């Protein structure tokens, strides 16, 4: 077993001893918030971990990588990568009773950059994540209409025909790209602020502020709804979905394994990345949440329960999504067949009802035999059920195009639309609670904000500042900006941060010390599974995923898809290159949080080297005091 531990002078002075923990917990009872009960804490963690990605990315990855075959690497890596890091974050937060900056500063002053990196990523992800919630609210507000506004194309100015852009694409595409986003044809063409999106964005940030105004004292109440309602709605959709024609086609297609995909390394890389992102690890929020727990809370059991719920939710949501996709594919298949039947009937002047799906092939042969010249002039569409089921969509395309199209074909469509967007709203909002925690607590740990400021003011200023920056997403080019941040803000930086987190606990804090801490907190030492994964398996897996992703991304040309009615293959999206200045944005979004960790460590080492003997000034004070917001000022 690996027992390497790097020298760490002064650690004992920076962290409370095990004997002091219970006394500190009692002293903090009045000055530091705590969970009302265990259920509140678990619901908050589940709400943060289970987000929009479970609903619209996991099903897409299953479909892209052999259906049921993708479940195998996903479950393996969930056990070897996700659960160990989740347990580590829960345990270290509960042991040191601080936020992310406070925890890593206490382990070693040079690791303060690790907490700053987590704060930066939480801020960047929260910046665009709440914009998605704003879009969800816009669709929610528009769902109280009969018929739904995206169920049919609008008429042109002369009232003689449909708007050309809508007629050439579809009503759901038109409502999303034109009436919601009013999207431009490039990221360079910023356009103007769309007032309806700005209004929805204002509502989204206002709701978030009200829910997080007093930290866990208010979010802890909100999670009873935001963390449980999505499961109720998913179950309702599953029951409804299974009654729809063709729903089983989608579910069978999803879970039919293509075992050859297991030999594809990209399948394993995508599974590892999905496990990692779906746990919301390395944002700092889970460390803060666990720090409010009692000293002797069983964090090991918590990590296993949250992991099981997370994995179950991914599979459950995929089942629901593909029951709806199966229904949509069947509808499109039937429409395609109906057009072909109509073509055959009109071409040979056949009586209506003589041609059906069942005898279509036979009637084609008869028509071809009776008049080959006339038959050759007919143009039939290709109707392939597997092709309709294989149209892989993820992200906003799944939520605002595929699902909305399927909903328009259901009876009482507005009801299903309201339920669907309530579910997305709750999933997004509960994840934003953790992102806000990952920003507010480190700012307090860094002493950026005066200690006397009330938490209501601090939370309000963060929400206001982020809201103003998010105006960029209300422009005509806002969707392109959001896609850019989504691709780079929450990918490689999180892998780097998580790797350094595990390395810091195992080899800087010391895994033997960590084992003793856990034994004190839960009553027994971590078993051999935790030892092997923490010391060797999980760090190597994260390093391998990072290296493969880095190699792939470096070799890739930066491109993005645009909505351009002038494109010859419209309504297909047109893929074009990003302008050169986007590379600078990528460096800021993805490079800064990665580089701040080693740069801060180097800065700290240089400063200590030139520090005069007896000079007690340091970047991180060794004395901590509890703040009114429930965090420790380092």
N, C-alpha and C positions, 0 to 999 in steps of 0.2 A: 504494500500500500504506500502511495506517495505521501511523504511526511515533510516535504520541503516547506519551510516558513522563512520569509524574509525578515531581516532585522527591523524592529519597529519600536524604537526607544520612546518612552513617555506614554505608551498606550494605557497603562494602568491609571495614570493621572487624568486621562481624557474621558474614561468611561467609568460609570458607577460599578462598584463591586456587586457580586450577586447578593451579598448580605444587605446591601443598601437598597436594593430594588423595591422591596415591599414597603420600606419606610418612605421612599420617594413617591411611590404610588399613592400612599395615604396623604402625603403633603400636597400632591398635585390635584387631589380630589376636588378642591374648590376653585383652583386656578386653571385647570385644564379640562376641556370637554371629554366626555367618555360616552360610549354607546349605551343606549337605554337597556338593550338586551342583546343576546347573541344573534337572534334572528335579524335584527336591524343591521348588524355588521355584515353578516353573510349576504343579505340581500344587496347591500351596497357594493360588496366585492363582486357578486355575480352580475349586478347591473353594469359595473365598470368593465368587466371582462367580456360579457356577452353584448355585442354591439351590432351595428349594421353589417359588418363584415361576415358575421355568422349567417345572415339571411341572404346576402347577395354576392358574396365571393366564394364561400365554400361550395355551394351547389354548382357554380361555374367550374371550379377546379375538379370536382367529381366528374362532371360531364366531359371535361377536356382530357382527363387522364384515366380513362377506362372505367368510369362508373364505380362499381363496388370495389374494384381493384385499388382505387385511391384510398379507400378506408384503411387498408393494411398499413402502408407507410405512415398515414396520418395518426393512427392509434399507437403505432410503435414509437414514433417521435413525440407524441403527446406524453407518453410514459417516460421516455429517456431525456427529453428536453424541457417540456413545459412544466410538468409537476415539480421536478427538482428546483428549478429557478423560482417558481411560485412559492414553494416552501421556504427557500432561502430568503426571499423578500419579506414574507410574513414574519419569519423568526428574527431577522436582524432588526426590523422595525419595532417589534415587540420587546426585544432585549434592550435596545438603546433608547427607545421612547423618544424618537426624534423624526423629523422629516428627512427627505433624501439628502439635502445639503448637510444637515446636522449629523446624519449617520456616517456619511463618508468622511466628513471632516474629523469626526471622533476617531474613526479607525486609523486615519493618517491625514495630517493637514494637506499633504500633496494630492490627496484624492478629492479635494473640494470641487475640482473641475468636473468630476463625475456627476455630482448633484446639479451643477450648473448646466451640464449637457442635457440631463433629464428634464430640467425646467424649460430649456430652450425647445426641445422636441414637443413637450406638452403644450407649450404656447403655440407653436407652428401648427400642430395638428388641431388644436382647439380652434384656431383661427378659421380654418376652412370647414371643420366638422360642423360647427354651428350654422354655417351657411347651408349645408345640406338639410339641417333641421328647418331652416327658413324656407327652403324649397318644399319640404314636406308640409309645412304649415300652409303655404300657398295652395297646394293641391287639396289639402284638408278643407280650407275655406271654400274652394270651388266645388267640393263634393256635395254640397247641399243644393243641388240643382237636378232637375229632371227634364230632359235628359242631361247627362254629364257633358260639360263643354268640350271634352276631347272625344266625344263619341261620333261627331260628324263634322265635316268641313264647313267653314263659313262661306257665304256667297261673296262674289266679287262686288266691286263698286256699282256695276250696272244691274246687279241682282239677276243676272242671266245665267251664271254658271258658278262653279266653285272657284275659290282662289287657286290660281295655277300651282303655286308651291305645294299646297295641300293636296290638290288633285294628283300631282306627280309623286307624292310620297304617301302619307296616310294621315288621318285625323289626329292620331296620338303623337306622331312625329311632329306634326305642325304645331300642336298645342305646346309641346315641350320646347322645341327649338325656336319657334317664332313668337308664340303668345306668352310663354313663360320667360325664356332667356333672351328673346329677340337677338339671337346670337350673330356675331360678325363672322367674316370669312377668314380671319387670322388673329393671332394674339397681338399683332402690331396695331390692329384697328380697334382701339379701345372703345370708341363710341362715347355714349353718355350713360349716366346713372338711370337705371330702370326703376321708376318710383315704386312700382308694386313689389318688386323684390326688396327694395330698401325698406318698405313698410313691413314686409314679412321678417326681414332681418332684425328690425327694431323689436318686433314682438318676440323673436327667438331669444335675443340677448336679455330682454326684460324678464322673460320667464326664467331664464337661467339665473339671473341676479336674484330674483325673489327666492328661488330654491336654494341658492348657495350663500345667502346674505350673512348667515351666522355659522358657516362651516357645517360640520356634521350635525349640529343641533337642528338645522333645517333640512339638509339633504337626507338625514336619517329618517325624517318623517315622509319625505317625498318618495323614497324607494319602495315603500309599501305598495305604491301604485305603479311606479315606472318599471320596477323589476319583475312584477308579477303579471301585470296586464298583458304584456306580449305573449306569454304562454297561453293565456286564455284565448287571445285572438288567433294565435297559431292553431290551437285545437279547433276553434270554430271553423277556420279556413280549411283545415284538414277534413273535417266532417263534411263541409260543403263541397270541397274539392273531390272527395271520393264519390259523390253523387253525380258529378258532371261526366258527360260523355268523353271518353278518351283519357280520363285521369290516370287510370291504371297503366296506359301506354307510357306515360311520362315516368311513373314510378319504376316500372320494369326496366325502362331504358336507363334510368339513373343507376340502379343497383345491379344491372347485368355486368359482371366483371370482364374486363379485357386484360387477362393476366400478362400479356406481352408488355403492358405498360410498366410492370414492376421492374423490367430490365432497363427502363429509361431513367437516367440519372436526374433529368429535369423533374420527373414525377416526385422523386424523393426531396429534391430541393424545394419544390413548391409546397410539399406537405410540411417540411420543416419550417418554412417561412410562415405558412398559415397557422400552424400550432403556436408559433412565437407571437404573431400579431394578434391572434384571437384571445390571448391571455392578458393583453394590455400590459405586458412586462416592460420594465425599464423606463416607464413614464414617471415613476416616483410616487404616484398616487397610492399604490398598494402598500408601500412602505409607510406612508403617512397614516393610512387607515388602520394598519395593524398596530401602530404606536399608541392608539387610544385604547387598546385592549388591556384587560387585567394581566398581571405578570404571569400568572399560571394558566393562561388560556392555552388550549391544545391547538397550537398553530399547525402541527403536522396533520391532524385530522381535518382542519379547515382547508388546507391546500388540496387534500385528496377530494373532499366534497366539492369544492369549487371546480376542480379539474373535471370531475365526472359530469357535473352539470353542464360545463362548457362544451365538452365533447358530445354529450347527448343533445344539447341544443343545436349544434351544427348539423348533426345527422337528422334530427327532427325537422329543422327548418328546411333542409334540402328536400325532404320527403314532401312537405307542404308545397314548396315552390314548384317541384316537378309534377305534382298533381295538377297544378294550375297550368304549367307549361304543356303538359300532355293534353289538357282540354283545349288550349289555344292551338296547338299543332293539329289536333283533330278537326277543329273548326276550319283552319286554313286548308287542310287536306280535303275536307268536304266541299269548301268553296271552289278549290281548284278543280275537283272532279265535276262539280256542277257546271263550271264554265266549259269544260271539255264536252260534257253531255250536250250542252246547249249548242256548241259548235257543230257537233255531229248531227243533231236534230235539224238545225237550220241548213246545214250543207246538203242534206239529203231529203229535206222536207218530210221528216218522220213525225208521226203522232206523238204528242207529249205523253210521257209515262211509259213509252215503249223501251226507253233506254235507262238503265239504272247502273249503279256502281257494280252490282253483281254480274250483269251481263254486258258491261261496257266493252271488254276485250273481244267478246264474241261478236258484238254488233260492229266493232271496228273491222274485224275480219270480213264480215258479210258485206259491209259497204265497200271495202277495198276490192273485194272480188267482183261486185256488181258494177262498179264504175271507178277503176283505178285512177283515171285522169282527174275526176272531181275530188276524189279522196286525197290525192297528192297535193291539192291546193289548200287543204285545211291545215291550220296551225294549232296544234295541241300543246298545252302546258305540261311540264313534267311534274307529276304528283307523287312525291316520295315521302312517306311518313317519317322515315329515319332522317331524311334531310331537314324536315321541319323541326324535328326534335333535336337535331344536332346543331342548330343555330345557337352557338354559345354566346351568351350575353352576361355581363356582370355589372356591378355598380349601379350608376344612375340609369343605365339602359334597361336593366332588369326592373327597377322600381318604377320608373316614370314612363316606360314605353311598353315593355312586355306585360307587366302586371296590369297596367291601366287598360291595355287593349283587351286582356282577358276579362277584366271586370265589366267592361261595356257590354259583353255578351251574356252576362249573368242576369237573371231576373232580379229586380230591386237593386239595380247597380249602384245607386248612391249609398245605400246601406253598407255594401261591401267595400266601397271606396273609403267611406268614413272609418270603418274598422281597420282597414289596411294602413291608412296613414296615421291613425292613432297608435298603432303598433310601432311603426317606424319612428314616430315622435318619441315614444317612451324609450325605445332602444337607444336612440341618439342622445336623449337628455340624460339618461342614467350614465352613459359613458362620459358625457361632458362633466358630470360631477367629479369624476376622478381626474380629468384633465385640469379642472380648476384647482383641485387640491394640489396637483403637481406643480402649479405656478405660484399659488398664494403662499404655501408653506416655505418653499425655498427663498422667496423674497424676504420673508421674515427672518429666516436663518441667516441670510446675507446682511441683515441690518440696513437694507436699502430703504426701508420704510421706518419712520420714527416709531418707537415702541408705544408711545402714548396714543397713536392713531387707533380709533375703534375699528374692529374688523368689518363693520358694515361699510365704512368709508374705503378701506383698502380693497375689499371685494368689488365695490362700485367703480373705483378707479380702474381696476384691471379690466372689468367688463366694458367700461366706456372706451378705454384705449384700444382694446381688441376690436370692438365694434366699429370704431372709426377706421382702423386699418382694413377691416373687412369690406369697406366700401368698394374695394377693387373688384370684389366678386359680384357687385351689382352692375358693373359695366357690361357692354355688349360682349366683351371678351372674357367675362368673368368665369365662364365654364372652362376655358382653356387654362386660366390661372389656377383654378381649383384642381384640375387634372394634373398640372405640373407639380403642385405641392403634394398632392396625394401620392404621386409616383416616387418622390424623393424624401419628403420630410419624415415619413414613418417607416422607412425601409432600412437601409444600411445603418443610419445612426442608432437605431434601436438594437441591432445586432452587436454593434461595437460597444454600446453602453452595457448591455447584458453580459457580454464576455468579461468586461472589466469588473462588473459587479461580482461575478462568481470568482474571478481570480483574486479580487481584493479580500473577499471573506475567507477564502480557503488558504491563500498564501501570504496575505498581509496581516489580516486579523488573526489568522491561525485556525485551522479546522479543528484542532484538538480543543482549543478554547471555545469554539463555536459548539462543539459537541457537549461540553460541560454546561454551557449556557442553556442548551435545549433540554438537557437532562434536568436541570434545575427548574425550568419552566413547565415541562410536561410530565416529568417523573421518570423518564427513561431515555437512554441515549439513542440517537438515530441508528437504524439498522444498516446492514451491509449495502442495501440498495442505495440509500442516500449517500453513503461514503463513496461508493464507486462512481456514482453519477456526478456528485459535486467535484470530486478530485480530478476525474479523467474524462468520463464519457461526454457529459454535457458541454464542458469547454471545448473539447475537440469537435463535437458536432457543430457548435456555433461558429468555430473558426473555419471549418470546412464550408459551411453555408455562406459565410461572409466572403471567403476567397472565391468561391464559384460565382456568386452574385457579382462580386467586384469585377472579375474577369469578363463576365457576360456584359455588364453595363458599360465597361470601358470600351469594349469592341463594338457596342451598338451605336448607331447613329441616332442622335436625338430627333425624333419625329413625333408628330401628333396628328390626330384626325380632326378634320374640320367639316362643318355643314355648309356646303356651297351649292345653291340651286343652279349655278352656272356650270357645274361639273358634268361632263358628258355621261358619266355613269350614275348620276343622281337618281334615286335617293341614297345610294351608297356613300359612306363617308370617304372623303378624300384625304389621303395621307401625304403630308408635306413636312419639310424640315423646319425645325425651330430656328428662329433668327439667332445670330451669334451672341447677342447680349443675354440670352437665356442661360448660357453656360455659367455666367457670373451668378445668376440666381440659384442655379443648382449647387454651386460651390458654397454659397451662403447657407442654403437650406440643409444640404446634406453634409457639407464639409466642415462647417463651423462646429457643430456639436461633436463631431468625431475628433477634430483637432484640439478642441478646448481641453480635453482630458490630458494628453501628453504635454501640451503647451503650459498648462497651469502647473503641472508637476515639475517641469523644467524650471519655470519661473520661481517656484517655491524653493527648489534645491539651490538655485543661484543666489536667491535672497538669503537663505540660511548660511551659505558659504561666506558671503560678505558681511554677515551680521556680526557686530562687535560683541565680544564676550561680555555678558552681564546685561546686554540690551534685551529687555523682556518683551519688546514689541513683536508681535507675530501676526500673520495674516488670519489665523484662526485662534481665538482665545480658548484656553483650556477650561474656562469657567462657564457654566451654562445656567440660565435661569428660565423658569417657565414663563411663557408669554400668555396673554389673555386669550389668544386665538388657539391655544392648545398646541403650540410648537415650542421648540427650544431655540433660543437665540444663541448662536455659536460665537 
